[in-house]
Amino acid sequence: MQPTDPRVRAYTDAHIRTLLAELHERGKKFGLVFPSAATDRTLDGRVLVRFNTAPASTLLNLLTLLLDADRECSCGS
């Protein structure tokens, strides 16, 4: 997902906080820790995530990668 994707504007601060909680939980399995990841501010209708003020699309892309990795681990077991 690109940062300019119009679907990103549909995510509220509460949605992003929920997705961040999922990122923290799923990342643990792979040794990935994002202690400072949090919502930041809204810029041009998009909620920014505190990964050096990354857009929410970065969060969504990270979750997609973790979900894919989790599926691959589960299939190979």
PDB file with SEQRES, HELIX, SHEET and CRYST1 records, atoms N, CA, C and O in Angstrom:
SEQRES   1 A   77  MET GLN PRO THR ASP PRO ARG VAL ARG ALA TYR THR ASP          
SEQRES   2 A   77  ALA HIS ILE ARG THR LEU LEU ALA GLU LEU HIS GLU ARG          
SEQRES   3 A   77  GLY LYS LYS PHE GLY LEU VAL PHE PRO SER ALA ALA THR          
SEQRES   4 A   77  ASP ARG THR LEU ASP GLY ARG VAL LEU VAL ARG PHE ASN          
SEQRES   5 A   77  THR ALA PRO ALA SER THR LEU LEU ASN LEU LEU THR LEU          
SEQRES   6 A   77  LEU LEU ASP ALA ASP ARG GLU CYS SER CYS GLY SER              
HELIX    1 AA1 PRO A    6  ALA A   10  5                                   5    
HELIX    2 AA2 ASP A   13  LYS A   29  1                                  17    
HELIX    3 AA3 ALA A   56  CYS A   75  1                                  20    
SHEET    1 AA1 3 THR A  39  LEU A  43  0                                        
SHEET    2 AA1 3 ARG A  46  VAL A  49 -1                                        
SHEET    3 AA1 3 ALA A  54  PRO A  55 -1                                        
CRYST1    1.000    1.000    1.000  90.00  90.00  90.00 P 1           1          
ATOM      1  N   MET A   1       0.859  -1.170   0.000  1.00  0.00           N  
ATOM      2  CA  MET A   1       0.000   0.000   0.000  1.00  0.00           C  
ATOM      3  C   MET A   1       0.908   1.235   0.000  1.00  0.00           C  
ATOM      4  O   MET A   1       1.883   1.315   0.747  1.00  0.00           O  
ATOM      5  N   GLN A   2       0.568   2.155  -0.828  1.00  0.00           N  
ATOM      6  CA  GLN A   2       1.316   3.398  -0.915  1.00  0.00           C  
ATOM      7  C   GLN A   2       0.795   4.416   0.099  1.00  0.00           C  
ATOM      8  O   GLN A   2      -0.384   4.381   0.453  1.00  0.00           O  
ATOM      9  N   PRO A   3       1.655   5.324   0.574  1.00  0.00           N  
ATOM     10  CA  PRO A   3       1.192   6.352   1.515  1.00  0.00           C  
ATOM     11  C   PRO A   3       0.085   7.240   0.950  1.00  0.00           C  
ATOM     12  O   PRO A   3      -0.700   7.815   1.705  1.00  0.00           O  
ATOM     13  N   THR A   4       0.026   7.347  -0.344  1.00  0.00           N  
ATOM     14  CA  THR A   4      -0.983   8.201  -0.978  1.00  0.00           C  
ATOM     15  C   THR A   4      -2.285   7.466  -1.279  1.00  0.00           C  
ATOM     16  O   THR A   4      -3.220   8.063  -1.813  1.00  0.00           O  
ATOM     17  N   ASP A   5      -2.355   6.192  -0.947  1.00  0.00           N  
ATOM     18  CA  ASP A   5      -3.568   5.412  -1.198  1.00  0.00           C  
ATOM     19  C   ASP A   5      -4.727   6.054  -0.431  1.00  0.00           C  
ATOM     20  O   ASP A   5      -4.623   6.252   0.780  1.00  0.00           O  
ATOM     21  N   PRO A   6      -5.818   6.380  -1.105  1.00  0.00           N  
ATOM     22  CA  PRO A   6      -6.935   7.049  -0.433  1.00  0.00           C  
ATOM     23  C   PRO A   6      -7.580   6.223   0.683  1.00  0.00           C  
ATOM     24  O   PRO A   6      -8.233   6.788   1.560  1.00  0.00           O  
ATOM     25  N   ARG A   7      -7.410   4.912   0.665  1.00  0.00           N  
ATOM     26  CA  ARG A   7      -7.985   4.064   1.718  1.00  0.00           C  
ATOM     27  C   ARG A   7      -7.362   4.357   3.082  1.00  0.00           C  
ATOM     28  O   ARG A   7      -7.983   4.107   4.115  1.00  0.00           O  
ATOM     29  N   VAL A   8      -6.132   4.889   3.089  1.00  0.00           N  
ATOM     30  CA  VAL A   8      -5.452   5.175   4.342  1.00  0.00           C  
ATOM     31  C   VAL A   8      -6.212   6.226   5.149  1.00  0.00           C  
ATOM     32  O   VAL A   8      -6.164   6.216   6.379  1.00  0.00           O  
ATOM     33  N   ARG A   9      -6.906   7.124   4.472  1.00  0.00           N  
ATOM     34  CA  ARG A   9      -7.654   8.177   5.157  1.00  0.00           C  
ATOM     35  C   ARG A   9      -8.815   7.621   5.993  1.00  0.00           C  
ATOM     36  O   ARG A   9      -9.315   8.304   6.887  1.00  0.00           O  
ATOM     37  N   ALA A  10      -9.237   6.408   5.711  1.00  0.00           N  
ATOM     38  CA  ALA A  10     -10.361   5.808   6.436  1.00  0.00           C  
ATOM     39  C   ALA A  10      -9.964   5.332   7.833  1.00  0.00           C  
ATOM     40  O   ALA A  10     -10.831   5.084   8.671  1.00  0.00           O  
ATOM     41  N   TYR A  11      -8.673   5.203   8.086  1.00  0.00           N  
ATOM     42  CA  TYR A  11      -8.205   4.714   9.383  1.00  0.00           C  
ATOM     43  C   TYR A  11      -8.159   5.856  10.387  1.00  0.00           C  
ATOM     44  O   TYR A  11      -7.517   6.882  10.161  1.00  0.00           O  
ATOM     45  N   THR A  12      -8.855   5.653  11.504  1.00  0.00           N  
ATOM     46  CA  THR A  12      -8.857   6.655  12.570  1.00  0.00           C  
ATOM     47  C   THR A  12      -7.706   6.373  13.536  1.00  0.00           C  
ATOM     48  O   THR A  12      -7.022   5.354  13.432  1.00  0.00           O  
ATOM     49  N   ASP A  13      -7.513   7.281  14.458  1.00  0.00           N  
ATOM     50  CA  ASP A  13      -6.487   7.099  15.485  1.00  0.00           C  
ATOM     51  C   ASP A  13      -6.736   5.808  16.257  1.00  0.00           C  
ATOM     52  O   ASP A  13      -5.795   5.074  16.558  1.00  0.00           O  
ATOM     53  N   ALA A  14      -7.995   5.527  16.578  1.00  0.00           N  
ATOM     54  CA  ALA A  14      -8.337   4.295  17.312  1.00  0.00           C  
ATOM     55  C   ALA A  14      -8.014   3.053  16.481  1.00  0.00           C  
ATOM     56  O   ALA A  14      -7.505   2.070  17.019  1.00  0.00           O  
ATOM     57  N   HIS A  15      -8.301   3.084  15.184  1.00  0.00           N  
ATOM     58  CA  HIS A  15      -7.963   1.951  14.312  1.00  0.00           C  
ATOM     59  C   HIS A  15      -6.458   1.706  14.331  1.00  0.00           C  
ATOM     60  O   HIS A  15      -6.003   0.570  14.463  1.00  0.00           O  
ATOM     61  N   ILE A  16      -5.703   2.772  14.200  1.00  0.00           N  
ATOM     62  CA  ILE A  16      -4.249   2.646  14.141  1.00  0.00           C  
ATOM     63  C   ILE A  16      -3.698   2.104  15.459  1.00  0.00           C  
ATOM     64  O   ILE A  16      -2.784   1.280  15.449  1.00  0.00           O  
ATOM     65  N   ARG A  17      -4.237   2.554  16.590  1.00  0.00           N  
ATOM     66  CA  ARG A  17      -3.789   2.024  17.887  1.00  0.00           C  
ATOM     67  C   ARG A  17      -4.055   0.523  17.980  1.00  0.00           C  
ATOM     68  O   ARG A  17      -3.231  -0.218  18.515  1.00  0.00           O  
ATOM     69  N   THR A  18      -5.192   0.072  17.469  1.00  0.00           N  
ATOM     70  CA  THR A  18      -5.507  -1.358  17.460  1.00  0.00           C  
ATOM     71  C   THR A  18      -4.528  -2.121  16.573  1.00  0.00           C  
ATOM     72  O   THR A  18      -4.060  -3.199  16.940  1.00  0.00           O  
ATOM     73  N   LEU A  19      -4.222  -1.563  15.417  1.00  0.00           N  
ATOM     74  CA  LEU A  19      -3.261  -2.203  14.515  1.00  0.00           C  
ATOM     75  C   LEU A  19      -1.859  -2.222  15.119  1.00  0.00           C  
ATOM     76  O   LEU A  19      -1.113  -3.181  14.924  1.00  0.00           O  
ATOM     77  N   LEU A  20      -1.497  -1.171  15.850  1.00  0.00           N  
ATOM     78  CA  LEU A  20      -0.196  -1.151  16.520  1.00  0.00           C  
ATOM     79  C   LEU A  20      -0.115  -2.248  17.581  1.00  0.00           C  
ATOM     80  O   LEU A  20       0.927  -2.885  17.741  1.00  0.00           O  
ATOM     81  N   ALA A  21      -1.199  -2.465  18.297  1.00  0.00           N  
ATOM     82  CA  ALA A  21      -1.230  -3.545  19.289  1.00  0.00           C  
ATOM     83  C   ALA A  21      -1.026  -4.894  18.602  1.00  0.00           C  
ATOM     84  O   ALA A  21      -0.316  -5.759  19.115  1.00  0.00           O  
ATOM     85  N   GLU A  22      -1.647  -5.062  17.452  1.00  0.00           N  
ATOM     86  CA  GLU A  22      -1.467  -6.314  16.697  1.00  0.00           C  
ATOM     87  C   GLU A  22      -0.030  -6.439  16.205  1.00  0.00           C  
ATOM     88  O   GLU A  22       0.541  -7.529  16.236  1.00  0.00           O  
ATOM     89  N   LEU A  23       0.554  -5.345  15.755  1.00  0.00           N  
ATOM     90  CA  LEU A  23       1.948  -5.357  15.305  1.00  0.00           C  
ATOM     91  C   LEU A  23       2.869  -5.782  16.453  1.00  0.00           C  
ATOM     92  O   LEU A  23       3.763  -6.605  16.259  1.00  0.00           O  
ATOM     93  N   HIS A  24       2.655  -5.230  17.632  1.00  0.00           N  
ATOM     94  CA  HIS A  24       3.471  -5.597  18.793  1.00  0.00           C  
ATOM     95  C   HIS A  24       3.337  -7.084  19.087  1.00  0.00           C  
ATOM     96  O   HIS A  24       4.332  -7.768  19.325  1.00  0.00           O  
ATOM     97  N   GLU A  25       2.114  -7.576  19.070  1.00  0.00           N  
ATOM     98  CA  GLU A  25       1.869  -8.980  19.387  1.00  0.00           C  
ATOM     99  C   GLU A  25       2.467  -9.911  18.335  1.00  0.00           C  
ATOM    100  O   GLU A  25       3.152 -10.873  18.681  1.00  0.00           O  
ATOM    101  N   ARG A  26       2.220  -9.640  17.081  1.00  0.00           N  
ATOM    102  CA  ARG A  26       2.724 -10.520  16.009  1.00  0.00           C  
ATOM    103  C   ARG A  26       4.238 -10.411  15.865  1.00  0.00           C  
ATOM    104  O   ARG A  26       4.895 -11.391  15.515  1.00  0.00           O  
ATOM    105  N   GLY A  27       4.793  -9.246  16.128  1.00  0.00           N  
ATOM    106  CA  GLY A  27       6.233  -9.054  16.001  1.00  0.00           C  
ATOM    107  C   GLY A  27       7.031  -9.841  17.028  1.00  0.00           C  
ATOM    108  O   GLY A  27       8.156 -10.257  16.752  1.00  0.00           O  
ATOM    109  N   LYS A  28       6.459 -10.051  18.214  1.00  0.00           N  
ATOM    110  CA  LYS A  28       7.148 -10.792  19.285  1.00  0.00           C  
ATOM    111  C   LYS A  28       7.588 -12.170  18.812  1.00  0.00           C  
ATOM    112  O   LYS A  28       8.687 -12.624  19.130  1.00  0.00           O  
ATOM    113  N   LYS A  29       6.728 -12.825  18.054  1.00  0.00           N  
ATOM    114  CA  LYS A  29       7.017 -14.181  17.584  1.00  0.00           C  
ATOM    115  C   LYS A  29       8.297 -14.226  16.755  1.00  0.00           C  
ATOM    116  O   LYS A  29       9.000 -15.236  16.742  1.00  0.00           O  
ATOM    117  N   PHE A  30       8.591 -13.130  16.066  1.00  0.00           N  
ATOM    118  CA  PHE A  30       9.753 -13.062  15.189  1.00  0.00           C  
ATOM    119  C   PHE A  30      10.903 -12.255  15.800  1.00  0.00           C  
ATOM    120  O   PHE A  30      11.892 -11.958  15.130  1.00  0.00           O  
ATOM    121  N   GLY A  31      10.757 -11.907  17.078  1.00  0.00           N  
ATOM    122  CA  GLY A  31      11.808 -11.151  17.744  1.00  0.00           C  
ATOM    123  C   GLY A  31      11.840  -9.687  17.352  1.00  0.00           C  
ATOM    124  O   GLY A  31      12.839  -9.002  17.573  1.00  0.00           O  
ATOM    125  N   LEU A  32      10.755  -9.208  16.772  1.00  0.00           N  
ATOM    126  CA  LEU A  32      10.678  -7.806  16.371  1.00  0.00           C  
ATOM    127  C   LEU A  32       9.959  -7.021  17.449  1.00  0.00           C  
ATOM    128  O   LEU A  32       8.829  -7.340  17.818  1.00  0.00           O  
ATOM    129  N   VAL A  33      10.615  -6.006  17.943  1.00  0.00           N  
ATOM    130  CA  VAL A  33      10.049  -5.197  19.001  1.00  0.00           C  
ATOM    131  C   VAL A  33       9.997  -3.750  18.504  1.00  0.00           C  
ATOM    132  O   VAL A  33      10.976  -3.214  17.986  1.00  0.00           O  
ATOM    133  N   PHE A  34       8.851  -3.152  18.675  1.00  0.00           N  
ATOM    134  CA  PHE A  34       8.655  -1.767  18.260  1.00  0.00           C  
ATOM    135  C   PHE A  34       8.211  -0.961  19.488  1.00  0.00           C  
ATOM    136  O   PHE A  34       7.057  -0.537  19.555  1.00  0.00           O  
ATOM    137  N   PRO A  35       9.101  -0.744  20.454  1.00  0.00           N  
ATOM    138  CA  PRO A  35       8.676  -0.137  21.713  1.00  0.00           C  
ATOM    139  C   PRO A  35       8.167   1.294  21.581  1.00  0.00           C  
ATOM    140  O   PRO A  35       7.319   1.721  22.364  1.00  0.00           O  
ATOM    141  N   SER A  36       8.664   2.027  20.618  1.00  0.00           N  
ATOM    142  CA  SER A  36       8.249   3.423  20.513  1.00  0.00           C  
ATOM    143  C   SER A  36       7.153   3.636  19.477  1.00  0.00           C  
ATOM    144  O   SER A  36       6.717   4.768  19.270  1.00  0.00           O  
ATOM    145  N   ALA A  37       6.705   2.578  18.829  1.00  0.00           N  
ATOM    146  CA  ALA A  37       5.669   2.725  17.807  1.00  0.00           C  
ATOM    147  C   ALA A  37       4.364   3.152  18.460  1.00  0.00           C  
ATOM    148  O   ALA A  37       3.859   2.487  19.365  1.00  0.00           O  
ATOM    149  N   ALA A  38       3.836   4.251  17.999  1.00  0.00           N  
ATOM    150  CA  ALA A  38       2.585   4.795  18.525  1.00  0.00           C  
ATOM    151  C   ALA A  38       1.994   5.730  17.485  1.00  0.00           C  
ATOM    152  O   ALA A  38       2.650   6.077  16.503  1.00  0.00           O  
ATOM    153  N   THR A  39       0.764   6.131  17.704  1.00  0.00           N  
ATOM    154  CA  THR A  39       0.201   7.125  16.796  1.00  0.00           C  
ATOM    155  C   THR A  39       0.887   8.449  17.080  1.00  0.00           C  
ATOM    156  O   THR A  39       1.323   8.713  18.200  1.00  0.00           O  
ATOM    157  N   ASP A  40       0.975   9.257  16.074  1.00  0.00           N  
ATOM    158  CA  ASP A  40       1.671  10.530  16.212  1.00  0.00           C  
ATOM    159  C   ASP A  40       0.686  11.674  16.026  1.00  0.00           C  
ATOM    160  O   ASP A  40       0.112  12.175  16.993  1.00  0.00           O  
ATOM    161  N   ARG A  41       0.501  12.071  14.812  1.00  0.00           N  
ATOM    162  CA  ARG A  41      -0.417  13.172  14.513  1.00  0.00           C  
ATOM    163  C   ARG A  41      -1.098  12.874  13.191  1.00  0.00           C  
ATOM    164  O   ARG A  41      -0.753  11.912  12.505  1.00  0.00           O  
ATOM    165  N   THR A  42      -2.044  13.687  12.847  1.00  0.00           N  
ATOM    166  CA  THR A  42      -2.729  13.545  11.566  1.00  0.00           C  
ATOM    167  C   THR A  42      -2.210  14.633  10.639  1.00  0.00           C  
ATOM    168  O   THR A  42      -2.170  15.810  10.996  1.00  0.00           O  
ATOM    169  N   LEU A  43      -1.818  14.221   9.455  1.00  0.00           N  
ATOM    170  CA  LEU A  43      -1.292  15.146   8.460  1.00  0.00           C  
ATOM    171  C   LEU A  43      -2.046  14.921   7.165  1.00  0.00           C  
ATOM    172  O   LEU A  43      -2.028  13.818   6.619  1.00  0.00           O  
ATOM    173  N   ASP A  44      -2.693  15.930   6.680  1.00  0.00           N  
ATOM    174  CA  ASP A  44      -3.431  15.857   5.425  1.00  0.00           C  
ATOM    175  C   ASP A  44      -4.456  14.710   5.446  1.00  0.00           C  
ATOM    176  O   ASP A  44      -4.640  14.007   4.451  1.00  0.00           O  
ATOM    177  N   GLY A  45      -5.113  14.538   6.591  1.00  0.00           N  
ATOM    178  CA  GLY A  45      -6.147  13.519   6.708  1.00  0.00           C  
ATOM    179  C   GLY A  45      -5.640  12.119   6.953  1.00  0.00           C  
ATOM    180  O   GLY A  45      -6.428  11.173   6.973  1.00  0.00           O  
ATOM    181  N   ARG A  46      -4.329  11.961   7.140  1.00  0.00           N  
ATOM    182  CA  ARG A  46      -3.746  10.637   7.364  1.00  0.00           C  
ATOM    183  C   ARG A  46      -3.119  10.595   8.746  1.00  0.00           C  
ATOM    184  O   ARG A  46      -2.390  11.507   9.135  1.00  0.00           O  
ATOM    185  N   VAL A  47      -3.408   9.526   9.486  1.00  0.00           N  
ATOM    186  CA  VAL A  47      -2.800   9.346  10.806  1.00  0.00           C  
ATOM    187  C   VAL A  47      -1.364   8.878  10.591  1.00  0.00           C  
ATOM    188  O   VAL A  47      -1.118   7.927   9.850  1.00  0.00           O  
ATOM    189  N   LEU A  48      -0.428   9.547  11.239  1.00  0.00           N  
ATOM    190  CA  LEU A  48       0.974   9.142  11.158  1.00  0.00           C  
ATOM    191  C   LEU A  48       1.300   8.235  12.333  1.00  0.00           C  
ATOM    192  O   LEU A  48       0.728   8.356  13.416  1.00  0.00           O  
ATOM    193  N   VAL A  49       2.224   7.334  12.094  1.00  0.00           N  
ATOM    194  CA  VAL A  49       2.673   6.398  13.103  1.00  0.00           C  
ATOM    195  C   VAL A  49       4.082   6.810  13.504  1.00  0.00           C  
ATOM    196  O   VAL A  49       4.884   7.190  12.652  1.00  0.00           O  
ATOM    197  N   ARG A  50       4.384   6.738  14.774  1.00  0.00           N  
ATOM    198  CA  ARG A  50       5.685   7.168  15.242  1.00  0.00           C  
ATOM    199  C   ARG A  50       6.750   6.110  14.967  1.00  0.00           C  
ATOM    200  O   ARG A  50       7.263   5.475  15.890  1.00  0.00           O  
ATOM    201  N   PHE A  51       7.071   5.930  13.707  1.00  0.00           N  
ATOM    202  CA  PHE A  51       8.261   5.220  13.227  1.00  0.00           C  
ATOM    203  C   PHE A  51       9.020   6.311  12.506  1.00  0.00           C  
ATOM    204  O   PHE A  51       9.242   6.217  11.299  1.00  0.00           O  
ATOM    205  N   ASN A  52       9.413   7.325  13.211  1.00  0.00           N  
ATOM    206  CA  ASN A  52       9.994   8.494  12.568  1.00  0.00           C  
ATOM    207  C   ASN A  52       8.934   9.172  11.698  1.00  0.00           C  
ATOM    208  O   ASN A  52       9.217   9.580  10.572  1.00  0.00           O  
ATOM    209  N   THR A  53       7.734   9.287  12.215  1.00  0.00           N  
ATOM    210  CA  THR A  53       6.540   9.848  11.567  1.00  0.00           C  
ATOM    211  C   THR A  53       6.242   9.199  10.222  1.00  0.00           C  
ATOM    212  O   THR A  53       6.037   9.882   9.219  1.00  0.00           O  
ATOM    213  N   ALA A  54       6.220   7.909  10.218  1.00  0.00           N  
ATOM    214  CA  ALA A  54       5.858   7.154   9.019  1.00  0.00           C  
ATOM    215  C   ALA A  54       4.344   7.206   8.831  1.00  0.00           C  
ATOM    216  O   ALA A  54       3.602   7.364   9.801  1.00  0.00           O  
ATOM    217  N   PRO A  55       3.890   7.075   7.603  1.00  0.00           N  
ATOM    218  CA  PRO A  55       2.443   7.018   7.374  1.00  0.00           C  
ATOM    219  C   PRO A  55       1.874   5.682   7.826  1.00  0.00           C  
ATOM    220  O   PRO A  55       2.605   4.709   8.008  1.00  0.00           O  
ATOM    221  N   ALA A  56       0.573   5.650   8.003  1.00  0.00           N  
ATOM    222  CA  ALA A  56      -0.106   4.420   8.430  1.00  0.00           C  
ATOM    223  C   ALA A  56       0.115   3.286   7.437  1.00  0.00           C  
ATOM    224  O   ALA A  56       0.050   2.116   7.814  1.00  0.00           O  
ATOM    225  N   SER A  57       0.372   3.613   6.185  1.00  0.00           N  
ATOM    226  CA  SER A  57       0.608   2.559   5.188  1.00  0.00           C  
ATOM    227  C   SER A  57       1.832   1.725   5.565  1.00  0.00           C  
ATOM    228  O   SER A  57       1.881   0.535   5.253  1.00  0.00           O  
ATOM    229  N   THR A  58       2.820   2.328   6.230  1.00  0.00           N  
ATOM    230  CA  THR A  58       3.987   1.576   6.677  1.00  0.00           C  
ATOM    231  C   THR A  58       3.569   0.520   7.699  1.00  0.00           C  
ATOM    232  O   THR A  58       4.030  -0.620   7.644  1.00  0.00           O  
ATOM    233  N   LEU A  59       2.714   0.895   8.611  1.00  0.00           N  
ATOM    234  CA  LEU A  59       2.184  -0.040   9.602  1.00  0.00           C  
ATOM    235  C   LEU A  59       1.428  -1.178   8.918  1.00  0.00           C  
ATOM    236  O   LEU A  59       1.629  -2.348   9.245  1.00  0.00           O  
ATOM    237  N   LEU A  60       0.568  -0.834   7.976  1.00  0.00           N  
ATOM    238  CA  LEU A  60      -0.216  -1.852   7.272  1.00  0.00           C  
ATOM    239  C   LEU A  60       0.690  -2.791   6.484  1.00  0.00           C  
ATOM    240  O   LEU A  60       0.446  -3.997   6.448  1.00  0.00           O  
ATOM    241  N   ASN A  61       1.723  -2.258   5.859  1.00  0.00           N  
ATOM    242  CA  ASN A  61       2.655  -3.097   5.109  1.00  0.00           C  
ATOM    243  C   ASN A  61       3.451  -4.012   6.038  1.00  0.00           C  
ATOM    244  O   ASN A  61       3.690  -5.172   5.700  1.00  0.00           O  
ATOM    245  N   LEU A  62       3.865  -3.510   7.199  1.00  0.00           N  
ATOM    246  CA  LEU A  62       4.569  -4.353   8.169  1.00  0.00           C  
ATOM    247  C   LEU A  62       3.677  -5.491   8.658  1.00  0.00           C  
ATOM    248  O   LEU A  62       4.121  -6.635   8.766  1.00  0.00           O  
ATOM    249  N   LEU A  63       2.430  -5.175   8.949  1.00  0.00           N  
ATOM    250  CA  LEU A  63       1.502  -6.221   9.385  1.00  0.00           C  
ATOM    251  C   LEU A  63       1.307  -7.275   8.300  1.00  0.00           C  
ATOM    252  O   LEU A  63       1.248  -8.469   8.596  1.00  0.00           O  
ATOM    253  N   THR A  64       1.209  -6.847   7.067  1.00  0.00           N  
ATOM    254  CA  THR A  64       1.068  -7.790   5.954  1.00  0.00           C  
ATOM    255  C   THR A  64       2.268  -8.721   5.879  1.00  0.00           C  
ATOM    256  O   THR A  64       2.112  -9.928   5.691  1.00  0.00           O  
ATOM    257  N   LEU A  65       3.466  -8.164   6.025  1.00  0.00           N  
ATOM    258  CA  LEU A  65       4.672  -8.990   5.998  1.00  0.00           C  
ATOM    259  C   LEU A  65       4.690  -9.991   7.155  1.00  0.00           C  
ATOM    260  O   LEU A  65       5.048 -11.154   6.967  1.00  0.00           O  
ATOM    261  N   LEU A  66       4.306  -9.544   8.342  1.00  0.00           N  
ATOM    262  CA  LEU A  66       4.273 -10.446   9.493  1.00  0.00           C  
ATOM    263  C   LEU A  66       3.227 -11.544   9.324  1.00  0.00           C  
ATOM    264  O   LEU A  66       3.471 -12.699   9.674  1.00  0.00           O  
ATOM    265  N   LEU A  67       2.069 -11.183   8.788  1.00  0.00           N  
ATOM    266  CA  LEU A  67       1.030 -12.188   8.541  1.00  0.00           C  
ATOM    267  C   LEU A  67       1.506 -13.217   7.519  1.00  0.00           C  
ATOM    268  O   LEU A  67       1.288 -14.416   7.693  1.00  0.00           O  
ATOM    269  N   ASP A  68       2.149 -12.752   6.465  1.00  0.00           N  
ATOM    270  CA  ASP A  68       2.680 -13.669   5.447  1.00  0.00           C  
ATOM    271  C   ASP A  68       3.737 -14.591   6.053  1.00  0.00           C  
ATOM    272  O   ASP A  68       3.740 -15.794   5.789  1.00  0.00           O  
ATOM    273  N   ALA A  69       4.632 -14.028   6.863  1.00  0.00           N  
ATOM    274  CA  ALA A  69       5.677 -14.829   7.491  1.00  0.00           C  
ATOM    275  C   ALA A  69       5.067 -15.848   8.447  1.00  0.00           C  
ATOM    276  O   ALA A  69       5.531 -16.985   8.527  1.00  0.00           O  
ATOM    277  N   ASP A  70       4.037 -15.443   9.165  1.00  0.00           N  
ATOM    278  CA  ASP A  70       3.365 -16.346  10.095  1.00  0.00           C  
ATOM    279  C   ASP A  70       2.713 -17.504   9.346  1.00  0.00           C  
ATOM    280  O   ASP A  70       2.771 -18.650   9.794  1.00  0.00           O  
ATOM    281  N   ARG A  71       2.102 -17.208   8.221  1.00  0.00           N  
ATOM    282  CA  ARG A  71       1.479 -18.265   7.402  1.00  0.00           C  
ATOM    283  C   ARG A  71       2.525 -19.238   6.878  1.00  0.00           C  
ATOM    284  O   ARG A  71       2.306 -20.449   6.871  1.00  0.00           O  
ATOM    285  N   GLU A  72       3.670 -18.702   6.437  1.00  0.00           N  
ATOM    286  CA  GLU A  72       4.727 -19.570   5.929  1.00  0.00           C  
ATOM    287  C   GLU A  72       5.277 -20.466   7.022  1.00  0.00           C  
ATOM    288  O   GLU A  72       5.565 -21.637   6.775  1.00  0.00           O  
ATOM    289  N   CYS A  73       5.426 -19.937   8.223  1.00  0.00           N  
ATOM    290  CA  CYS A  73       5.908 -20.749   9.350  1.00  0.00           C  
ATOM    291  C   CYS A  73       4.912 -21.831   9.704  1.00  0.00           C  
ATOM    292  O   CYS A  73       5.290 -22.959  10.018  1.00  0.00           O  
ATOM    293  N   SER A  74       3.627 -21.479   9.650  1.00  0.00           N  
ATOM    294  CA  SER A  74       2.572 -22.448   9.992  1.00  0.00           C  
ATOM    295  C   SER A  74       2.470 -23.537   8.959  1.00  0.00           C  
ATOM    296  O   SER A  74       2.211 -24.690   9.306  1.00  0.00           O  
ATOM    297  N   CYS A  75       2.667 -23.205   7.691  1.00  0.00           N  
ATOM    298  CA  CYS A  75       2.556 -24.200   6.621  1.00  0.00           C  
ATOM    299  C   CYS A  75       3.742 -25.154   6.627  1.00  0.00           C  
ATOM    300  O   CYS A  75       3.613 -26.321   6.258  1.00  0.00           O  
ATOM    301  N   GLY A  76       4.882 -24.658   7.042  1.00  0.00           N  
ATOM    302  CA  GLY A  76       6.087 -25.489   7.048  1.00  0.00           C  
ATOM    303  C   GLY A  76       6.222 -26.368   8.264  1.00  0.00           C  
ATOM    304  O   GLY A  76       7.142 -27.182   8.339  1.00  0.00           O  
ATOM    305  N   SER A  77       5.311 -26.219   9.233  1.00  0.00           N  
ATOM    306  CA  SER A  77       5.414 -27.001  10.475  1.00  0.00           C  
ATOM    307  C   SER A  77       4.930 -28.412  10.285  1.00  0.00           C  
ATOM    308  O   SER A  77       4.948 -29.202  11.229  1.00  0.00           O  
TER     309      SER A  77                                                      
END                                                                             
